[in-house]
Amino acid sequence: MSKLQTEAADRMIDRIASAAGSREAALQELMNSLGGIPIGRPGLPEEVAELAAFLVSDRAASITGSEYVIDDGTVPTS
């Protein structure tokens, strides 16, 4: 499951909230089911878009063959 807070994710949180009692409790339940999110919140589609916009800009002209992981800190790095 994506860890981005999209419209579909918002609708799922609303459905869970009806049983969980509150939207905050539903969001926490969803984050826990995903194994937690180290930054404490789901990522936003706009955050991914900002990286994409940078990569297609002239400022990133010398960047080639790179891989970017946008995972809200869930993949451990050393």
mmCIF file of the N, C-alpha and C atoms, coordinates in Angstrom:
data_MODEL
# 
_entry.id   MODEL 
# 
loop_
_atom_site.group_PDB 
_atom_site.id 
_atom_site.type_symbol 
_atom_site.label_atom_id 
_atom_site.label_alt_id 
_atom_site.label_comp_id 
_atom_site.label_asym_id 
_atom_site.label_entity_id 
_atom_site.label_seq_id 
_atom_site.pdbx_PDB_ins_code 
_atom_site.Cartn_x 
_atom_site.Cartn_y 
_atom_site.Cartn_z 
_atom_site.occupancy 
_atom_site.B_iso_or_equiv 
_atom_site.pdbx_formal_charge 
_atom_site.auth_seq_id 
_atom_site.auth_comp_id 
_atom_site.auth_asym_id 
_atom_site.auth_atom_id 
_atom_site.pdbx_PDB_model_num 
ATOM 1   N N  . MET A 1 1  ? 0.834   -1.169 0.000   1.00 0.00 ? 1  MET A N  1 
ATOM 2   C CA . MET A 1 1  ? 0.000   0.000  0.000   1.00 0.00 ? 1  MET A CA 1 
ATOM 3   C C  . MET A 1 1  ? 0.878   1.231  0.000   1.00 0.00 ? 1  MET A C  1 
ATOM 4   N N  . SER A 1 2  ? 0.496   2.203  -0.756  1.00 0.00 ? 2  SER A N  1 
ATOM 5   C CA . SER A 1 2  ? 1.214   3.463  -0.797  1.00 0.00 ? 2  SER A CA 1 
ATOM 6   C C  . SER A 1 2  ? 1.110   4.153  0.555   1.00 0.00 ? 2  SER A C  1 
ATOM 7   N N  . LYS A 1 3  ? 2.161   4.848  0.927   1.00 0.00 ? 3  LYS A N  1 
ATOM 8   C CA . LYS A 1 3  ? 2.125   5.607  2.172   1.00 0.00 ? 3  LYS A CA 1 
ATOM 9   C C  . LYS A 1 3  ? 1.890   7.079  1.887   1.00 0.00 ? 3  LYS A C  1 
ATOM 10  N N  . LEU A 1 4  ? 1.341   7.375  0.727   1.00 0.00 ? 4  LEU A N  1 
ATOM 11  C CA . LEU A 1 4  ? 0.975   8.752  0.403   1.00 0.00 ? 4  LEU A CA 1 
ATOM 12  C C  . LEU A 1 4  ? -0.454  9.008  0.839   1.00 0.00 ? 4  LEU A C  1 
ATOM 13  N N  . GLN A 1 5  ? -0.683  10.178 1.341   1.00 0.00 ? 5  GLN A N  1 
ATOM 14  C CA . GLN A 1 5  ? -2.040  10.533 1.760   1.00 0.00 ? 5  GLN A CA 1 
ATOM 15  C C  . GLN A 1 5  ? -2.782  11.120 0.565   1.00 0.00 ? 5  GLN A C  1 
ATOM 16  N N  . THR A 1 6  ? -3.349  10.229 -0.221  1.00 0.00 ? 6  THR A N  1 
ATOM 17  C CA . THR A 1 6  ? -4.099  10.598 -1.413  1.00 0.00 ? 6  THR A CA 1 
ATOM 18  C C  . THR A 1 6  ? -5.581  10.707 -1.057  1.00 0.00 ? 6  THR A C  1 
ATOM 19  N N  . GLU A 1 7  ? -6.390  11.105 -2.032  1.00 0.00 ? 7  GLU A N  1 
ATOM 20  C CA . GLU A 1 7  ? -7.840  11.156 -1.806  1.00 0.00 ? 7  GLU A CA 1 
ATOM 21  C C  . GLU A 1 7  ? -8.382  9.783  -1.441  1.00 0.00 ? 7  GLU A C  1 
ATOM 22  N N  . ALA A 1 8  ? -7.872  8.737  -2.086  1.00 0.00 ? 8  ALA A N  1 
ATOM 23  C CA . ALA A 1 8  ? -8.320  7.381  -1.772  1.00 0.00 ? 8  ALA A CA 1 
ATOM 24  C C  . ALA A 1 8  ? -7.945  7.009  -0.339  1.00 0.00 ? 8  ALA A C  1 
ATOM 25  N N  . ALA A 1 9  ? -6.739  7.385  0.086   1.00 0.00 ? 9  ALA A N  1 
ATOM 26  C CA . ALA A 1 9  ? -6.328  7.113  1.465   1.00 0.00 ? 9  ALA A CA 1 
ATOM 27  C C  . ALA A 1 9  ? -7.210  7.881  2.446   1.00 0.00 ? 9  ALA A C  1 
ATOM 28  N N  . ASP A 1 10 ? -7.551  9.128  2.108   1.00 0.00 ? 10 ASP A N  1 
ATOM 29  C CA . ASP A 1 10 ? -8.440  9.908  2.967   1.00 0.00 ? 10 ASP A CA 1 
ATOM 30  C C  . ASP A 1 10 ? -9.804  9.236  3.120   1.00 0.00 ? 10 ASP A C  1 
ATOM 31  N N  . ARG A 1 11 ? -10.332 8.683  2.022   1.00 0.00 ? 11 ARG A N  1 
ATOM 32  C CA . ARG A 1 11 ? -11.627 7.992  2.101   1.00 0.00 ? 11 ARG A CA 1 
ATOM 33  C C  . ARG A 1 11 ? -11.521 6.745  2.980   1.00 0.00 ? 11 ARG A C  1 
ATOM 34  N N  . MET A 1 12 ? -10.399 6.021  2.880   1.00 0.00 ? 12 MET A N  1 
ATOM 35  C CA . MET A 1 12 ? -10.207 4.837  3.716   1.00 0.00 ? 12 MET A CA 1 
ATOM 36  C C  . MET A 1 12 ? -10.133 5.244  5.183   1.00 0.00 ? 12 MET A C  1 
ATOM 37  N N  . ILE A 1 13 ? -9.415  6.323  5.481   1.00 0.00 ? 13 ILE A N  1 
ATOM 38  C CA . ILE A 1 13 ? -9.315  6.806  6.860   1.00 0.00 ? 13 ILE A CA 1 
ATOM 39  C C  . ILE A 1 13 ? -10.699 7.180  7.388   1.00 0.00 ? 13 ILE A C  1 
ATOM 40  N N  . ASP A 1 14 ? -11.516 7.812  6.552   1.00 0.00 ? 14 ASP A N  1 
ATOM 41  C CA . ASP A 1 14 ? -12.878 8.159  6.967   1.00 0.00 ? 14 ASP A CA 1 
ATOM 42  C C  . ASP A 1 14 ? -13.693 6.915  7.293   1.00 0.00 ? 14 ASP A C  1 
ATOM 43  N N  . ARG A 1 15 ? -13.541 5.841  6.493   1.00 0.00 ? 15 ARG A N  1 
ATOM 44  C CA . ARG A 1 15 ? -14.269 4.585  6.770   1.00 0.00 ? 15 ARG A CA 1 
ATOM 45  C C  . ARG A 1 15 ? -13.793 3.967  8.085   1.00 0.00 ? 15 ARG A C  1 
ATOM 46  N N  . ILE A 1 16 ? -12.477 3.957  8.300   1.00 0.00 ? 16 ILE A N  1 
ATOM 47  C CA . ILE A 1 16 ? -11.934 3.385  9.538   1.00 0.00 ? 16 ILE A CA 1 
ATOM 48  C C  . ILE A 1 16 ? -12.368 4.234  10.730  1.00 0.00 ? 16 ILE A C  1 
ATOM 49  N N  . ALA A 1 17 ? -12.441 5.550  10.544  1.00 0.00 ? 17 ALA A N  1 
ATOM 50  C CA . ALA A 1 17 ? -12.805 6.462  11.633  1.00 0.00 ? 17 ALA A CA 1 
ATOM 51  C C  . ALA A 1 17 ? -14.189 6.173  12.176  1.00 0.00 ? 17 ALA A C  1 
ATOM 52  N N  . SER A 1 18 ? -15.084 5.696  11.334  1.00 0.00 ? 18 SER A N  1 
ATOM 53  C CA . SER A 1 18 ? -16.430 5.395  11.820  1.00 0.00 ? 18 SER A CA 1 
ATOM 54  C C  . SER A 1 18 ? -16.399 4.285  12.870  1.00 0.00 ? 18 SER A C  1 
ATOM 55  N N  . ALA A 1 19 ? -15.433 3.386  12.778  1.00 0.00 ? 19 ALA A N  1 
ATOM 56  C CA . ALA A 1 19 ? -15.302 2.317  13.774  1.00 0.00 ? 19 ALA A CA 1 
ATOM 57  C C  . ALA A 1 19 ? -14.311 2.697  14.875  1.00 0.00 ? 19 ALA A C  1 
ATOM 58  N N  . ALA A 1 20 ? -13.288 3.468  14.509  1.00 0.00 ? 20 ALA A N  1 
ATOM 59  C CA . ALA A 1 20 ? -12.228 3.792  15.470  1.00 0.00 ? 20 ALA A CA 1 
ATOM 60  C C  . ALA A 1 20 ? -12.614 4.931  16.406  1.00 0.00 ? 20 ALA A C  1 
ATOM 61  N N  . GLY A 1 21 ? -13.618 5.710  16.028  1.00 0.00 ? 21 GLY A N  1 
ATOM 62  C CA . GLY A 1 21 ? -14.069 6.783  16.903  1.00 0.00 ? 21 GLY A CA 1 
ATOM 63  C C  . GLY A 1 21 ? -13.612 8.169  16.509  1.00 0.00 ? 21 GLY A C  1 
ATOM 64  N N  . SER A 1 22 ? -12.453 8.263  15.859  1.00 0.00 ? 22 SER A N  1 
ATOM 65  C CA . SER A 1 22 ? -11.988 9.577  15.426  1.00 0.00 ? 22 SER A CA 1 
ATOM 66  C C  . SER A 1 22 ? -11.068 9.414  14.219  1.00 0.00 ? 22 SER A C  1 
ATOM 67  N N  . ARG A 1 23 ? -10.924 10.482 13.492  1.00 0.00 ? 23 ARG A N  1 
ATOM 68  C CA . ARG A 1 23 ? -10.051 10.463 12.315  1.00 0.00 ? 23 ARG A CA 1 
ATOM 69  C C  . ARG A 1 23 ? -8.594  10.274 12.735  1.00 0.00 ? 23 ARG A C  1 
ATOM 70  N N  . GLU A 1 24 ? -8.197  10.893 13.848  1.00 0.00 ? 24 GLU A N  1 
ATOM 71  C CA . GLU A 1 24 ? -6.826  10.751 14.330  1.00 0.00 ? 24 GLU A CA 1 
ATOM 72  C C  . GLU A 1 24 ? -6.529  9.300  14.717  1.00 0.00 ? 24 GLU A C  1 
ATOM 73  N N  . ALA A 1 25 ? -7.488  8.658  15.407  1.00 0.00 ? 25 ALA A N  1 
ATOM 74  C CA . ALA A 1 25 ? -7.310  7.256  15.784  1.00 0.00 ? 25 ALA A CA 1 
ATOM 75  C C  . ALA A 1 25 ? -7.255  6.374  14.543  1.00 0.00 ? 25 ALA A C  1 
ATOM 76  N N  . ALA A 1 26 ? -8.071  6.692  13.544  1.00 0.00 ? 26 ALA A N  1 
ATOM 77  C CA . ALA A 1 26 ? -8.078  5.913  12.307  1.00 0.00 ? 26 ALA A CA 1 
ATOM 78  C C  . ALA A 1 26 ? -6.754  6.048  11.572  1.00 0.00 ? 26 ALA A C  1 
ATOM 79  N N  . LEU A 1 27 ? -6.216  7.272  11.505  1.00 0.00 ? 27 LEU A N  1 
ATOM 80  C CA . LEU A 1 27 ? -4.931  7.487  10.841  1.00 0.00 ? 27 LEU A CA 1 
ATOM 81  C C  . LEU A 1 27 ? -3.828  6.732  11.561  1.00 0.00 ? 27 LEU A C  1 
ATOM 82  N N  . GLN A 1 28 ? -3.833  6.767  12.895  1.00 0.00 ? 28 GLN A N  1 
ATOM 83  C CA . GLN A 1 28 ? -2.823  6.039  13.662  1.00 0.00 ? 28 GLN A CA 1 
ATOM 84  C C  . GLN A 1 28 ? -2.949  4.540  13.435  1.00 0.00 ? 28 GLN A C  1 
ATOM 85  N N  . GLU A 1 29 ? -4.186  4.030  13.413  1.00 0.00 ? 29 GLU A N  1 
ATOM 86  C CA . GLU A 1 29 ? -4.423  2.604  13.159  1.00 0.00 ? 29 GLU A CA 1 
ATOM 87  C C  . GLU A 1 29 ? -3.889  2.206  11.782  1.00 0.00 ? 29 GLU A C  1 
ATOM 88  N N  . LEU A 1 30 ? -4.139  3.049  10.789  1.00 0.00 ? 30 LEU A N  1 
ATOM 89  C CA . LEU A 1 30 ? -3.655  2.767  9.436   1.00 0.00 ? 30 LEU A CA 1 
ATOM 90  C C  . LEU A 1 30 ? -2.129  2.805  9.383   1.00 0.00 ? 30 LEU A C  1 
ATOM 91  N N  . MET A 1 31 ? -1.527  3.800  10.005  1.00 0.00 ? 31 MET A N  1 
ATOM 92  C CA . MET A 1 31 ? -0.058  3.879  10.012  1.00 0.00 ? 31 MET A CA 1 
ATOM 93  C C  . MET A 1 31 ? 0.541   2.669  10.719  1.00 0.00 ? 31 MET A C  1 
ATOM 94  N N  . ASN A 1 32 ? -0.064  2.245  11.826  1.00 0.00 ? 32 ASN A N  1 
ATOM 95  C CA . ASN A 1 32 ? 0.427   1.061  12.537  1.00 0.00 ? 32 ASN A CA 1 
ATOM 96  C C  . ASN A 1 32 ? 0.328   -0.185 11.671  1.00 0.00 ? 32 ASN A C  1 
ATOM 97  N N  . SER A 1 33 ? -0.761  -0.301 10.897  1.00 0.00 ? 33 SER A N  1 
ATOM 98  C CA . SER A 1 33 ? -0.934  -1.481 10.047  1.00 0.00 ? 33 SER A CA 1 
ATOM 99  C C  . SER A 1 33 ? 0.115   -1.534 8.941   1.00 0.00 ? 33 SER A C  1 
ATOM 100 N N  . LEU A 1 34 ? 0.685   -0.377 8.605   1.00 0.00 ? 34 LEU A N  1 
ATOM 101 C CA . LEU A 1 34 ? 1.729   -0.312 7.584   1.00 0.00 ? 34 LEU A CA 1 
ATOM 102 C C  . LEU A 1 34 ? 3.121   -0.494 8.178   1.00 0.00 ? 34 LEU A C  1 
ATOM 103 N N  . GLY A 1 35 ? 3.184   -0.743 9.480   1.00 0.00 ? 35 GLY A N  1 
ATOM 104 C CA . GLY A 1 35 ? 4.466   -0.913 10.133  1.00 0.00 ? 35 GLY A CA 1 
ATOM 105 C C  . GLY A 1 35 ? 5.036   0.387  10.670  1.00 0.00 ? 35 GLY A C  1 
ATOM 106 N N  . GLY A 1 36 ? 4.208   1.395  10.739  1.00 0.00 ? 36 GLY A N  1 
ATOM 107 C CA . GLY A 1 36 ? 4.639   2.689  11.254  1.00 0.00 ? 36 GLY A CA 1 
ATOM 108 C C  . GLY A 1 36 ? 5.212   3.565  10.138  1.00 0.00 ? 36 GLY A C  1 
ATOM 109 N N  . ILE A 1 37 ? 5.245   4.836  10.398  1.00 0.00 ? 37 ILE A N  1 
ATOM 110 C CA . ILE A 1 37 ? 5.830   5.794  9.469   1.00 0.00 ? 37 ILE A CA 1 
ATOM 111 C C  . ILE A 1 37 ? 6.755   6.676  10.299  1.00 0.00 ? 37 ILE A C  1 
ATOM 112 N N  . PRO A 1 38 ? 8.071   6.536  10.116  1.00 0.00 ? 38 PRO A N  1 
ATOM 113 C CA . PRO A 1 38 ? 9.019   7.249  10.968  1.00 0.00 ? 38 PRO A CA 1 
ATOM 114 C C  . PRO A 1 38 ? 8.842   8.766  11.032  1.00 0.00 ? 38 PRO A C  1 
ATOM 115 N N  . ILE A 1 39 ? 8.384   9.411  9.951   1.00 0.00 ? 39 ILE A N  1 
ATOM 116 C CA . ILE A 1 39 ? 8.220   10.867 10.027  1.00 0.00 ? 39 ILE A CA 1 
ATOM 117 C C  . ILE A 1 39 ? 6.921   11.251 10.729  1.00 0.00 ? 39 ILE A C  1 
ATOM 118 N N  . GLY A 1 40 ? 6.103   10.250 11.077  1.00 0.00 ? 40 GLY A N  1 
ATOM 119 C CA . GLY A 1 40 ? 4.903   10.496 11.863  1.00 0.00 ? 40 GLY A CA 1 
ATOM 120 C C  . GLY A 1 40 ? 3.665   10.873 11.084  1.00 0.00 ? 40 GLY A C  1 
ATOM 121 N N  . ARG A 1 41 ? 3.744   10.850 9.767   1.00 0.00 ? 41 ARG A N  1 
ATOM 122 C CA . ARG A 1 41 ? 2.584   11.172 8.929   1.00 0.00 ? 41 ARG A CA 1 
ATOM 123 C C  . ARG A 1 41 ? 2.822   10.594 7.542   1.00 0.00 ? 41 ARG A C  1 
ATOM 124 N N  . PRO A 1 42 ? 1.756   10.341 6.821   1.00 0.00 ? 42 PRO A N  1 
ATOM 125 C CA . PRO A 1 42 ? 1.924   9.890  5.440   1.00 0.00 ? 42 PRO A CA 1 
ATOM 126 C C  . PRO A 1 42 ? 2.513   11.007 4.587   1.00 0.00 ? 42 PRO A C  1 
ATOM 127 N N  . GLY A 1 43 ? 3.211   10.606 3.540   1.00 0.00 ? 43 GLY A N  1 
ATOM 128 C CA . GLY A 1 43 ? 3.722   11.587 2.598   1.00 0.00 ? 43 GLY A CA 1 
ATOM 129 C C  . GLY A 1 43 ? 2.584   12.189 1.788   1.00 0.00 ? 43 GLY A C  1 
ATOM 130 N N  . LEU A 1 44 ? 2.852   13.338 1.214   1.00 0.00 ? 44 LEU A N  1 
ATOM 131 C CA . LEU A 1 44 ? 1.850   14.019 0.407   1.00 0.00 ? 44 LEU A CA 1 
ATOM 132 C C  . LEU A 1 44 ? 2.216   13.925 -1.067  1.00 0.00 ? 44 LEU A C  1 
ATOM 133 N N  . PRO A 1 45 ? 1.224   13.762 -1.938  1.00 0.00 ? 45 PRO A N  1 
ATOM 134 C CA . PRO A 1 45 ? 1.524   13.708 -3.372  1.00 0.00 ? 45 PRO A CA 1 
ATOM 135 C C  . PRO A 1 45 ? 2.338   14.909 -3.841  1.00 0.00 ? 45 PRO A C  1 
ATOM 136 N N  . GLU A 1 46 ? 2.101   16.071 -3.239  1.00 0.00 ? 46 GLU A N  1 
ATOM 137 C CA . GLU A 1 46 ? 2.837   17.276 -3.621  1.00 0.00 ? 46 GLU A CA 1 
ATOM 138 C C  . GLU A 1 46 ? 4.331   17.131 -3.365  1.00 0.00 ? 46 GLU A C  1 
ATOM 139 N N  . GLU A 1 47 ? 4.700   16.358 -2.336  1.00 0.00 ? 47 GLU A N  1 
ATOM 140 C CA . GLU A 1 47 ? 6.117   16.164 -2.025  1.00 0.00 ? 47 GLU A CA 1 
ATOM 141 C C  . GLU A 1 47 ? 6.802   15.354 -3.121  1.00 0.00 ? 47 GLU A C  1 
ATOM 142 N N  . VAL A 1 48 ? 6.109   14.378 -3.657  1.00 0.00 ? 48 VAL A N  1 
ATOM 143 C CA . VAL A 1 48 ? 6.648   13.596 -4.771  1.00 0.00 ? 48 VAL A CA 1 
ATOM 144 C C  . VAL A 1 48 ? 6.730   14.469 -6.018  1.00 0.00 ? 48 VAL A C  1 
ATOM 145 N N  . ALA A 1 49 ? 5.700   15.276 -6.237  1.00 0.00 ? 49 ALA A N  1 
ATOM 146 C CA . ALA A 1 49 ? 5.669   16.157 -7.402  1.00 0.00 ? 49 ALA A CA 1 
ATOM 147 C C  . ALA A 1 49 ? 6.823   17.157 -7.369  1.00 0.00 ? 49 ALA A C  1 
ATOM 148 N N  . GLU A 1 50 ? 7.169   17.645 -6.186  1.00 0.00 ? 50 GLU A N  1 
ATOM 149 C CA . GLU A 1 50 ? 8.270   18.597 -6.079  1.00 0.00 ? 50 GLU A CA 1 
ATOM 150 C C  . GLU A 1 50 ? 9.590   17.969 -6.510  1.00 0.00 ? 50 GLU A C  1 
ATOM 151 N N  . LEU A 1 51 ? 9.829   16.713 -6.141  1.00 0.00 ? 51 LEU A N  1 
ATOM 152 C CA . LEU A 1 51 ? 11.042  16.032 -6.588  1.00 0.00 ? 51 LEU A CA 1 
ATOM 153 C C  . LEU A 1 51 ? 11.019  15.858 -8.102  1.00 0.00 ? 51 LEU A C  1 
ATOM 154 N N  . ALA A 1 52 ? 9.887   15.423 -8.632  1.00 0.00 ? 52 ALA A N  1 
ATOM 155 C CA . ALA A 1 52 ? 9.780   15.242 -10.081 1.00 0.00 ? 52 ALA A CA 1 
ATOM 156 C C  . ALA A 1 52 ? 10.023  16.558 -10.816 1.00 0.00 ? 52 ALA A C  1 
ATOM 157 N N  . ALA A 1 53 ? 9.466   17.647 -10.307 1.00 0.00 ? 53 ALA A N  1 
ATOM 158 C CA . ALA A 1 53 ? 9.661   18.955 -10.944 1.00 0.00 ? 53 ALA A CA 1 
ATOM 159 C C  . ALA A 1 53 ? 11.134  19.354 -10.906 1.00 0.00 ? 53 ALA A C  1 
ATOM 160 N N  . PHE A 1 54 ? 11.803  19.103 -9.804  1.00 0.00 ? 54 PHE A N  1 
ATOM 161 C CA . PHE A 1 54 ? 13.224  19.408 -9.725  1.00 0.00 ? 54 PHE A CA 1 
ATOM 162 C C  . PHE A 1 54 ? 14.013  18.585 -10.741 1.00 0.00 ? 54 PHE A C  1 
ATOM 163 N N  . LEU A 1 55 ? 13.714  17.290 -10.814 1.00 0.00 ? 55 LEU A N  1 
ATOM 164 C CA . LEU A 1 55 ? 14.484  16.404 -11.695 1.00 0.00 ? 55 LEU A CA 1 
ATOM 165 C C  . LEU A 1 55 ? 14.336  16.758 -13.177 1.00 0.00 ? 55 LEU A C  1 
ATOM 166 N N  . VAL A 1 56 ? 13.216  17.350 -13.552 1.00 0.00 ? 56 VAL A N  1 
ATOM 167 C CA . VAL A 1 56 ? 13.052  17.738 -14.960 1.00 0.00 ? 56 VAL A CA 1 
ATOM 168 C C  . VAL A 1 56 ? 13.495  19.181 -15.205 1.00 0.00 ? 56 VAL A C  1 
ATOM 169 N N  . SER A 1 57 ? 13.937  19.865 -14.156 1.00 0.00 ? 57 SER A N  1 
ATOM 170 C CA . SER A 1 57 ? 14.368  21.255 -14.310 1.00 0.00 ? 57 SER A CA 1 
ATOM 171 C C  . SER A 1 57 ? 15.826  21.319 -14.772 1.00 0.00 ? 57 SER A C  1 
ATOM 172 N N  . ASP A 1 58 ? 16.220  22.481 -15.227 1.00 0.00 ? 58 ASP A N  1 
ATOM 173 C CA . ASP A 1 58 ? 17.607  22.703 -15.643 1.00 0.00 ? 58 ASP A CA 1 
ATOM 174 C C  . ASP A 1 58 ? 18.582  22.560 -14.480 1.00 0.00 ? 58 ASP A C  1 
ATOM 175 N N  . ARG A 1 59 ? 18.114  22.802 -13.262 1.00 0.00 ? 59 ARG A N  1 
ATOM 176 C CA . ARG A 1 59 ? 18.998  22.681 -12.095 1.00 0.00 ? 59 ARG A CA 1 
ATOM 177 C C  . ARG A 1 59 ? 19.456  21.251 -11.857 1.00 0.00 ? 59 ARG A C  1 
ATOM 178 N N  . ALA A 1 60 ? 18.762  20.271 -12.402 1.00 0.00 ? 60 ALA A N  1 
ATOM 179 C CA . ALA A 1 60 ? 19.134  18.867 -12.216 1.00 0.00 ? 60 ALA A CA 1 
ATOM 180 C C  . ALA A 1 60 ? 19.749  18.279 -13.482 1.00 0.00 ? 60 ALA A C  1 
ATOM 181 N N  . ALA A 1 61 ? 20.224  19.128 -14.379 1.00 0.00 ? 61 ALA A N  1 
ATOM 182 C CA . ALA A 1 61 ? 20.730  18.673 -15.683 1.00 0.00 ? 61 ALA A CA 1 
ATOM 183 C C  . ALA A 1 61 ? 21.867  17.665 -15.568 1.00 0.00 ? 61 ALA A C  1 
ATOM 184 N N  . SER A 1 62 ? 22.666  17.730 -14.514 1.00 0.00 ? 62 SER A N  1 
ATOM 185 C CA . SER A 1 62 ? 23.804  16.815 -14.400 1.00 0.00 ? 62 SER A CA 1 
ATOM 186 C C  . SER A 1 62 ? 23.471  15.537 -13.633 1.00 0.00 ? 62 SER A C  1 
ATOM 187 N N  . ILE A 1 63 ? 22.250  15.384 -13.195 1.00 0.00 ? 63 ILE A N  1 
ATOM 188 C CA . ILE A 1 63 ? 21.849  14.182 -12.461 1.00 0.00 ? 63 ILE A CA 1 
ATOM 189 C C  . ILE A 1 63 ? 21.410  13.123 -13.468 1.00 0.00 ? 63 ILE A C  1 
ATOM 190 N N  . THR A 1 64 ? 22.117  12.004 -13.467 1.00 0.00 ? 64 THR A N  1 
ATOM 191 C CA . THR A 1 64 ? 21.763  10.890 -14.353 1.00 0.00 ? 64 THR A CA 1 
ATOM 192 C C  . THR A 1 64 ? 21.871  9.581  -13.585 1.00 0.00 ? 64 THR A C  1 
ATOM 193 N N  . GLY A 1 65 ? 21.029  8.643  -13.935 1.00 0.00 ? 65 GLY A N  1 
ATOM 194 C CA . GLY A 1 65 ? 21.110  7.303  -13.364 1.00 0.00 ? 65 GLY A CA 1 
ATOM 195 C C  . GLY A 1 65 ? 20.924  7.232  -11.864 1.00 0.00 ? 65 GLY A C  1 
ATOM 196 N N  . SER A 1 66 ? 20.181  8.141  -11.302 1.00 0.00 ? 66 SER A N  1 
ATOM 197 C CA . SER A 1 66 ? 19.965  8.135  -9.855  1.00 0.00 ? 66 SER A CA 1 
ATOM 198 C C  . SER A 1 66 ? 18.626  7.504  -9.517  1.00 0.00 ? 66 SER A C  1 
ATOM 199 N N  . GLU A 1 67 ? 18.550  6.959  -8.316  1.00 0.00 ? 67 GLU A N  1 
ATOM 200 C CA . GLU A 1 67 ? 17.299  6.394  -7.820  1.00 0.00 ? 67 GLU A CA 1 
ATOM 201 C C  . GLU A 1 67 ? 16.941  7.123  -6.545  1.00 0.00 ? 67 GLU A C  1 
ATOM 202 N N  . TYR A 1 68 ? 15.703  7.557  -6.450  1.00 0.00 ? 68 TYR A N  1 
ATOM 203 C CA . TYR A 1 68 ? 15.236  8.277  -5.278  1.00 0.00 ? 68 TYR A CA 1 
ATOM 204 C C  . TYR A 1 68 ? 14.138  7.467  -4.619  1.00 0.00 ? 68 TYR A C  1 
ATOM 205 N N  . VAL A 1 69 ? 14.268  7.274  -3.324  1.00 0.00 ? 69 VAL A N  1 
ATOM 206 C CA . VAL A 1 69 ? 13.278  6.538  -2.560  1.00 0.00 ? 69 VAL A CA 1 
ATOM 207 C C  . VAL A 1 69 ? 12.494  7.547  -1.725  1.00 0.00 ? 69 VAL A C  1 
ATOM 208 N N  . ILE A 1 70 ? 11.205  7.611  -1.989  1.00 0.00 ? 70 ILE A N  1 
ATOM 209 C CA . ILE A 1 70 ? 10.337  8.483  -1.200  1.00 0.00 ? 70 ILE A CA 1 
ATOM 210 C C  . ILE A 1 70 ? 9.434   7.556  -0.405  1.00 0.00 ? 70 ILE A C  1 
ATOM 211 N N  . ASP A 1 71 ? 9.856   7.281  0.829   1.00 0.00 ? 71 ASP A N  1 
ATOM 212 C CA . ASP A 1 71 ? 9.175   6.254  1.627   1.00 0.00 ? 71 ASP A CA 1 
ATOM 213 C C  . ASP A 1 71 ? 8.884   6.707  3.056   1.00 0.00 ? 71 ASP A C  1 
ATOM 214 N N  . ASP A 1 72 ? 8.976   7.998  3.295   1.00 0.00 ? 72 ASP A N  1 
ATOM 215 C CA . ASP A 1 72 ? 8.695   8.546  4.622   1.00 0.00 ? 72 ASP A CA 1 
ATOM 216 C C  . ASP A 1 72 ? 9.638   8.006  5.703   1.00 0.00 ? 72 ASP A C  1 
ATOM 217 N N  . GLY A 1 73 ? 10.805  7.535  5.280   1.00 0.00 ? 73 GLY A N  1 
ATOM 218 C CA . GLY A 1 73 ? 11.800  7.054  6.231   1.00 0.00 ? 73 GLY A CA 1 
ATOM 219 C C  . GLY A 1 73 ? 11.651  5.600  6.636   1.00 0.00 ? 73 GLY A C  1 
ATOM 220 N N  . THR A 1 74 ? 10.854  4.818  5.907   1.00 0.00 ? 74 THR A N  1 
ATOM 221 C CA . THR A 1 74 ? 10.628  3.427  6.326   1.00 0.00 ? 74 THR A CA 1 
ATOM 222 C C  . THR A 1 74 ? 11.754  2.483  5.936   1.00 0.00 ? 74 THR A C  1 
ATOM 223 N N  . VAL A 1 75 ? 12.568  2.838  4.935   1.00 0.00 ? 75 VAL A N  1 
ATOM 224 C CA . VAL A 1 75 ? 13.680  1.983  4.554   1.00 0.00 ? 75 VAL A CA 1 
ATOM 225 C C  . VAL A 1 75 ? 14.913  2.475  5.319   1.00 0.00 ? 75 VAL A C  1 
ATOM 226 N N  . PRO A 1 76 ? 15.478  1.614  6.176   1.00 0.00 ? 76 PRO A N  1 
ATOM 227 C CA . PRO A 1 76 ? 16.662  2.036  6.959   1.00 0.00 ? 76 PRO A CA 1 
ATOM 228 C C  . PRO A 1 76 ? 17.838  2.321  6.034   1.00 0.00 ? 76 PRO A C  1 
ATOM 229 N N  . THR A 1 77 ? 18.552  3.375  6.345   1.00 0.00 ? 77 THR A N  1 
ATOM 230 C CA . THR A 1 77 ? 19.772  3.693  5.611   1.00 0.00 ? 77 THR A CA 1 
ATOM 231 C C  . THR A 1 77 ? 20.908  3.782  6.610   1.00 0.00 ? 77 THR A C  1 
ATOM 232 N N  . SER A 1 78 ? 22.099  3.577  6.100   1.00 0.00 ? 78 SER A N  1 
ATOM 233 C CA . SER A 1 78 ? 23.250  3.652  7.017   1.00 0.00 ? 78 SER A CA 1 
ATOM 234 C C  . SER A 1 78 ? 24.137  4.804  6.689   1.00 0.00 ? 78 SER A C  1 
# 
